[in-house]
Amino acid sequence: MIARPQVGPTRVLLLENIHPDAVAALEAVGCEVTSIETALDEDELIEQAAGVALLGIRSKTEVTDRVLEALPELQGIGAFCIGTNQIDLISAASRGVAVFNAPFSNTRSVVELALAEIIALTRRLTEKDRGMHAGVWDKTAAGLHEVRGRTLGIVGYGNIGTQLSVLAENLGMSVLFYDTADKLPLGNARATGSLDELLEEADVVTLHVDGRPGNSGFFGEEEFARMKPGAIFLNLSRGFVVDQEALRAHLDSGHLSGAAIDVFPEEPKGRGDQFVSPLRGMPNVILTPHIGGSTEEAQQDIGRFVAGKLRDYLTHGGTALSVNLPHLGLQDRAGATRLVLIHRNTPGVLAAINAVFAAEKVNIDGQYLSTKGDVGYVITDVATGLTPQAEKALLDLPDTIRLRVLPG
């Protein structure tokens, strides 16, 4: 539990080659930023992040309970990507560490890659390209198709799936989708009653599911066997959801005509490291190194967006779009000292907080409260009366998780 900001500049550690705009945004509010191009394992992260207030990662660095326990000064984590399954969100919330991500910033980039791969595989461009580079002129229309009139099956109809649905339909494709939650179809897309129904009808199946643990091994031998003969398979979601050996077997047998894979169960930590996969060397498979969201436009937008969320949390306690703390969208306070208190969400907590203010004769200018599950978040702006004794009394409340004092 921290009562006062750190002495000196707020230290920030950014990993996995995060865009320079994120560095600039945090340095603009007085942060001291260290950037590292690669991911770090647990021990490396604990060592490098000692004393850090804000941590920025992408998909390969895991922030476990052990890491969080070893970093008591950590206040916020920015996932400069969509997924947050690499972070122990429950542990972070229980320690008063806010987590932010970029749920929308790279949607277009992922969708464009999916469309490019669908067209490339339907026209068998990878095989034609390899033949030409080998000096073979293989001009034939056999096995080459337009995407117009073919059926796209989208598994996971979230931000990416819905945008892909609209653009694919504009190309003349028929769109089916399957999602475990009820979703409003866009355009002429049609929801299927089951995953099996989608697999049996789709010429192209593309996965856009999230990284929850329950999705591990979600798509394997049984699902591939249900796909139409000659169908194409794409995975631009999470590596651990697909059985790659089963996929290889169905490609080798000719049951599936091609695949495009951007994510893998185990990925190298850094650029230039060796990559291992049973899908390597297959002429009808497009392999990309987890670059679905890796366009300059997307990475710049992600850098600005997530850094902005970390900046807002640091400077005035705003938690809008936090993935693990209650949401409060707040502006800078005008002259008032701001008390940011994260607490266990139990009955009577707010009364106990205000009893401290009353006992210590602290005058409240404004107060804001939000709760989410087991965690509550209360911000109090005070103009006069705040004393070290009042701060200590708030810290000593049995349900206090963390207290920050932001001077006016």
N, C-alpha and C positions, 0 to 999 in steps of 0.2 A: 504494500500500500504506500503510495507516494503522495506527500502533501504539497511539496513545492516543485516547480520546474528545475531541471538540471542547471547547475552553474556552468556558464559558458554556452557555446553553440549546441543545439540539439544534434546528436549524432544519428546519421542515417546510413544504412548499408543496403545497396541495391545489387542484386545478383542476376546472372543469366542475360547479360547484355541488354539491359533495359534502355529505352530510347533517351538520348541526351535531353530532350525536352522535360523529362521527369526530373532530371538533375537540376536543370535551370529553375523549374517551378519551386523546388524545395530550397534551393540556395537563395532564392529571392526572399524567403521569409527567415533567413538567418541560419539555416541548417548547414551542418558540415557533412557532406555526402561523400561516401566511398563507393566506388563501382567495381564490381568483379564480373568478368565475362562469363564464367562458368557457374554451374550448380555446385553446391557443397553438400557433403554428407553430414550426418548428425554431429560427429565430433568436430569437424571443420567449422560447422555453423556455430556451434557453441563457443568455439575459440574466437572466430572472427566477429561475432555479434555481441561479445561482452561489452556492456555499457551502452549499447545502441538503443535508441528510443523508437525508431521506425525502421522496419525491415521490408524490402521489396523483393519479391521472387516471381518466377514464372512457374512452369509446370513440373520441373524436375527436382526442385529442392523441397524436401519434406520438413514441415515444422511440426514435430511430434510433441507429446506431453513432456517428454524428457527435455527437449529443447526449451520449451516454454518455462519449465521449472528452473532451468539453469540461467534464464535471462529475466530476472525480476524487474529490470528497468525498461523492458520492452512495453510500449504503449499501443502501437498499431502495426498491422501487417497489411501490405498491399500485394494482392495477387494480380500481376500485370498480365492477365489472361482471363478466360471465362471461368474455368473450373477452380474449385477450392477444396477438392478432395485430398489434396496434398497437405492440408492444414488441419490440425485437430481443433475444430471449431468450438467444441464443447469445452475443452480445456482452456482455450483462449478466452472464451466468455467468462469462465469461472475465475480467471485471473485478471479480468478487466482489460483484456487486450482486444481492441477493435480490429475487425478484418474487413477489407474492402476488395472488390474485384471489378472487372470490366465486362459486364454481361452483354453489352451491345456493340462495343467498339470494333470488333473484328468480324462481325457477322457477314458483312458483304464480302470480305476476302475469302472466307471459308466457302461461301456459296459460289463464288466465281470459280474457285478451284474445283469444286464438285462438278459444276457444269462443264468445265474444260475437260475433266477426266471422263465424264459420260460421253462427250462427243468423240474424244480421242479413242476410247475403247470401242465404241459403236462402229467407228470407221477403221478400227485396227491400225491406227497411226503408228503405234509403237513398233509393231511388227514390220510395217512398211518402211519405217525409218531405219530400223536395224538392217533390213535387207539392202536398202540403198547404200548404207555405209559399208556394207560388205561387198558392194559391187554387183548386186543382183537386181535386175529390172523385172519386177513382178506386178505388171499392170493387169488387174482383173477386178471385177466388181463382186466376185464371189465372197460372201461373208461380210460384206460392207453394207451398212445400213444408215439411213437418216434417223435422227432422234424423233422427228415429227411422226406422230401416230403411235409411238411406242409408249409403254406404261411405266411410269416411275413410282416406285414404292418407297415412301419415306418413313423410317422407323424413328419416332421422336419428333413431335410437331411443336417444337419450341421456337425460339427466335430465329435460329438458322433454318430449321425445317420449314417454317412458314414462308420465309423469304425465298428459299429454294423452290418451294411449291409454286409461287407466283411466277418466277422467272422461267421455270421449266414449262409451265403452261403457255407462256408467251412464245416458247419455241415450238409449240404444237404437241407437247406431250400430254397424255392423260395422267392424272396424279391421284394416287391412293396414299393414305397415311394411317399409321397405327400409333396410338399413344395410350399409356395406362390411365391418363386423365382425360376427361371430356374436353375437347378443343373445338373451337369454332372453325369450320373449314373456310379457307379463302378461295375466291374464284370458284372454279368448278371441281375443286379437290373433293374427294370422297373418303370419309373415315371407314375403315374396315372393322368388322366386329371382333377380329382376332388377328394375331400375327400370322398364323397359318394361312388365313385367307389372303393376306397381302402377298406372302411369299409365293403362293400358287398362281397369282395373277400378274405379278410385276416382271417386266423385262429387265429392269434395273432396280436393285435394292440398295439403299444408302442409309447408313446408321448415323443418327444424331442424338444419341442418348447421353445422359449426364454420368458423372463419375461416382455415384453412390455405390457403396460396397456390394449391394444386392445385385448390381449389374455385372459383376465379375463372372466371366464365362457365359454370358447371356446368349451368345450366338455361336453355336458349335455344329457338330455333325448332324444332328436332327434337323436343325434349321436349314443348313446348306442342302440337305437331301430333299427338302420340300420346295426348294426354288425351281423355277422353270428350267428345262434344258436350254442351254445357250444363254442364260441370263448373266448379267454383270453385277458384281458386288463392290460396294465402296464402304470404307470405314474412315471417317474423319472425326470421330468422337473421342474414344478412349481405347488405348491398346489392349487393356485387360478384358474387354468385353468379348473378344473374338478368339476362337481356337484357330490359330494359324496353321497348325498341322492339318486340321480338317479342311481348311480352305485350300491348302496345297493339294490335298488328295482329290478334291472335286475339280480343281483346275487341271491336274494331271490326267484325270479320267476323261476330260472333255465335257463333263456335265455342265460346268460353267465356262463361259467363253473368255472371261477376263475379270480383273480386279484392280482396284486402286486403293492403296493403304497409306495413310499419312501418320498413323499412331501405332505404337508397338508396346507389348507388355514390359519390355525392358529397353530403355533408350540410353545412348551414350550421354555422359555428363556434359561434354563440350564439343565444340566444332572441331572436326578433324579426327575425332576418336573413331575407333573401329566399330562398325555396325554389323550385327549378326542377325539373320532371319532365315527361316526355311523358305521364304518367298524370293530370295535373291536369285538372279539368273533366269527368271521365267520371262519369256518374251511378251507374254500377254498380261503382265502385271506392272502397274505403275507404282513405284515406291518413292515416297517423298519424306524428308526428314522433319516431320511435325511442323510443316510450314503453312498449314491451313490459314492461320491468322497472321502469317509473317509476310506482310507487305509493308512497304515504307509508310503508306497512308495509315494502315491499321495500327502499326506500332507507335507511330507518332500520336495518334488519337488515344491509344491506351495509356501511353506515358503521361499525357496531359490529364486524362480523366482520373486515373488512380492517384497520381501525385496530388491532384486537386483535392481529392477526398481525404488523403492523409494530411494535407496542409490544413484543411478546414477542421479536421478533428484535433489537430495539434493546437491551432490558434484560437478556436472558439468552441470546440466541443461538438461540432456538428457530426451526426452519425447517419445522415440520409444515405440510403442504399447499403448500409453495413449489412453483411451477411450473417452476423452473429450477435449483434447488440440491438437493442430497441432503437427505433428511428426518431431522431429529432433534427429537423432542418433549422439551423439557427444562424443568425447573422452576428457580426462583431458587436460586442456590447459597447455602449457609449459611456466610458468613464467608470463603469462599475467593475468591481472584482467579481469574477465568475468562479463559482465552486462547481466542479464536475464530479458527481458522486455515482459510482456504479455499485449496486447493492444486490443482495439476494432478494428475490421477489416474494416477500412474506407479508402477511397482514400487519399493519401498524407501522411500517417502516417510515413512511412520509411523516406521520405524526411524531415519531421519535426524532427525525431530523429537525423538524420545526420546533420541537421542544428544546433542542439544543440552542437554536437561534434565539428563542424566547428567553431561555435562562441566561444566555450570554449577552442579551440585549443587542443582537445583530438585526439591523433593519433590512428587510427584504424588498428589493426593487421589482423583481420578477422571478417567477419559478415555472419550470417546465418539467413534465414527467412523462415517461413512456416505459412500457414493460414488454418483454418478449420471453415467454416461457419462464424459466427460473431466474431470469435476470431483470432487474429494474435499472432505470437510468434517470437521474434527476439532476437538473441544472438549476442553480440558484444564483441570481445576480444580486449583489449587496453593495450599497454605497458607503455605509458606515458601520462601525462596530465590530468588524472582523478582527479577532485576536488569535494568537497562537493557542490559547486555551480552547477557543471555539473549534479550531481545526483539529486539535487533539481529541476533543469530545466527539467529533464526527468520525474520526478514524477509529475511536474505541467502540463505536456502536457495533453490536455483535453481527449485524448483517452487512456491514460495509466491506466491499471487495477492494475498491480503489478510490482514492480521492485525489483530484488535481485542483490546484488553485491557479487560476489564470488572472494575473494582475490587470487592472484597468489601464 
